[in-house]
Amino acid sequence: MLTIIIPTLGERKQEFHRLLTSLETQTMPALELVVVSQSHHEAVSEWLKPITIPYTHIRLEEKGLSKARNAALPYVNGDLVTFSDDDCWYPTHAVATVHNRLKNGEDGCCFQIFDPEVNKTYKHYPPRPSSTVKGRMLFRKSSIELFFKTKALTSLRFHESFGLGSTYPSGEENLFLQQFTSLKKRLAYYPETIVYHQKPKKQSRLSEKQLISKGPLFKAMYNTPIGLLLLTALFIKKASSIEQPIYSYTKAIKALLSFNKQQVRGTK
């Protein structure tokens, strides 16, 4: 059975219903939901009442994507697990595909995100499958394209300082995957559509807060010298799309230097 963890603020009714509808029409209905509402709890409860899929609804008063996911993990009953957004939705074969792919020896696998409205993939993906995803490829994975064997995540948790609604608004899946692979767990890649999500209409600017978060992220994943090198390389590449580039870059360096890497545990 596949457990789908869905954090939500309860503010996107139409998108949430689209997600639920896509899950109720799966060709292989071996799934359950763990929904974590972080506001508008009663509204989310009403949205869930009509569905036939087994679910657990957790009401969490704290905000933060990583906090919501960590709160959900103890309630997972399935032998497989994934992390959904409340505004994505799934092709009818998604659950069956995941069960079929994770029959093999890998501990997790990742796929592709596709936007059916513009008929394009969410980002650039390799055309060929890979038995092992590692190195720089870990930076290019989004949470909603990742699926794991639950037993492979027993000791792992998301770092709650990273992710939307936290001090550093991105990078939580990168840290999670690094911890996953550091435990000698194997992540495979398949060039198949597994989830739908709207592609941004145009390239968004890298905000000050997003750039600043990269410094601590790179330091957490590697060390201070490599973190500085990666941060500088990102700055050079994205300077034209960074708001207040020099000011933001300086703050990012300060955040990197002051970040305590020992705080990054990601485990129970």
N, C-alpha and C positions, 0 to 999 in steps of 0.2 A: 504493500500500500504506500502511496505517495502522500506525505503531509505537506501542505502548502501554507506557509506562514505569511500572513497578510497584515502588515501594520497600516493603520489609516487614521486620519484626523476626522473622518466622517464629514468631509466637506465636498465630496465629489459623488453625488448620488448616481448620476447617469453612468459614469465610468465604473462605479462599483457594481451596478446592476449588469453592465456589459461583461465584466469579469466573471460574475457568478453565473450568468447565462452560458458563457463559454465553457465553464467547468461542469455545468449540469448536462451538457451535450457531448461529453467525452465518449469516444468509442469504447474505452476501457474505464469504467467508473470506480476504479480501485484507488480512492483518494479520500482525504479528510482535510478540513481547514482549521487552522488556528488563527483567529482574527484578533488583533490587538488594537483596540480603539484608544486613542490618546486625547480625545475630546469628542463631544457629541455622542456620548455613549448610548443614549436611548435611541437616537436615530439609527445608529449602526445595528442595534438590537432588532429594530423593526425591519431593516433591510434583510436581515438574516433569517427571520422567521419563516418565510415561504419556501426556503430551499430544502431539497431532499438530501443534500450531502451532509454527512456527519460533521459537526463543527464544535469548537470550543471558542467562547468569546471571553477574552481577558480585557478588563477595564483598567487601564494604566493612567494614573494622573500625571506622571512625568512625561515630558516630550523628549524626542530623540529617536531616530531610526534604529540605532544600535541597541538602545535600551529596550525598544519594543521587541526586537528579534531575540535578545537574550531572555526576556521575560517569557517568550513563547517556547523556547527550546525544551524546557522540562515537560511540556505538555504534548510533545510529539509522540504519537503512537505508531506511525508508519516506519517501515524499514528504509524508506527513502524520504528525502526532505529537500525543499527548495524555498527560496525567499522571493515572494511576489511583491509588486507595487499595486496600489489600488486602482491605478489607471492603465494597467496593461490587460491583455486578454490572450486567450490561447486557441490555437487550431484544434480541431476535434481529435487529432491523433496524438496530441502532446503527451498525455499520461501513458499511453501505450508505447510510444517511442522511448520514453525514459525508462520504463520497466524493461524493455527489450535491450537497450544499450547497457544498462547497469547489471545485466546478467553476467557480464564478464568480470575480469579480475581487478579492474580499476575501482578506486574508492569514490570517485566522483567523475562527472563529465560536464562539458559545456557545449553549447550549440550556438545558434544565431538568433538575433532579434530582427524582426521584419515589420515594416510599416505597409500594410495592404492598401492604405489610402493613396500613397504616392508610388507604390510598387517598388520600394527600394529597401535594402537592408539598413538597419539603424546605424551601422558603421562598416568599415572595411574589414572583411574577414578573409582568412586564408582559404583557398579553394580546396585544399586537401585535408583529410583527417589527420590527427596526430595522436599517438598513444600517450604522450607526455607533454603537458603544458608547464613551462617553467620560465625563469628569467624575466625578460622584459615583457613577455606575453601576459604575465600576471597583472601588469598595469592596464591591460586592454580589456579586461573582463568586467562585465556588469553583473550585479547580483542576480538579476532575473533570468540570466542565461545559464546559471549554475545549478547543478543538481548533485546531491551527495547520498551515499549510503549513511544512514543515521549513525551506525556504530562507528563510523570513521570520525564523527564529530564529538564523541563522548567528552573529551577534555577541552574542547574549544568554545570560546565565546568571542563576540565582537568587542573591540575596544570602544568603550562608550564615550570617549573624547572625540571620536571620529564619526562622520556620517551626518546627514541632514538633521538639523535641530541641535547639534552638538557644538563644542568649541571649534572644531575643525570640520567643515561641512562636506568633506569628501574623503575617500581613501579607505573606508572601513572594509570594503571587500578585498582590497589589495593586501591589507594587514592580515585579514582572515585567511586568504589564500596562501600567503607566505608561511603562516603558522601551520596550515594544513600540509603544505609540501615539506616543511622542515621536519615533520613527523614521519617522513618517508611515505606519505600518502600519494597516490597517483591520480592525476586529473587528466582525462582524455578529452579530445575535441572532435566534434563531428560537424561537418558543414551542412547542417539541416536547420530549417526554421523550427523553433520550439515555442516561441512566444511573440505576440504582437505588441508593438508600442509605437506611438507616433514619433516620427523623426522630427527633430527641431527644424523649423521652417528656414532658419538661417543660422550661421555660426554665431553662437552667443559669445559675448565678451567675457574674458576671464576676470572675475571681480577681485577686488582687493582681498576679501576674506578667503576666496578660493586659492589665490596664489600663496597667501600667508600659510594656509594649511599644508601646502606642499612641503615646506621646510621641515616641520615636525614629522610628516609622513615619510619623507626620504630618510631622515635620521632614524626613525623607528625601524624602517626596513633594512637599513644598512649601518652607517655610522656617520660621524660628523663630516669627515673629508669627502666621502662619496656623496653624502647628502648635499653639501655645498656645490659640488660639481654638477649633480643632477638638477639642482635648483637653478643654477646659472644657465645650464643648457636649456632648460624650459623657458627661462626668462628671455634668452636670446631668440628662441623660436617663436615665442608668443608675444613679444614686446608690443607689437602693433595692435594687439587685441586686449592689452592689459590696461585697466583704468589706473591713471597716475602711476606709470610703470616704475620710475626710480623710487618713489616714495613707498610703493607696495613691495618692491624687491628688498629695500632696506628693512622693512618691518618683517618680511619673510625670513631674512637672515637672522634677525634678533630672535624670532620665534623658534627657529631651528636651534640656535645656540642655547637658549634657555630651556628647551624641552628636555625632560627627564626620560630617557629611553627605558629606564628600569620600570617605568609605570606601565609599559606595554606588556601585558601578560597574555591576554586572550585565552586564558584557561581558567578552569574552576579553581 
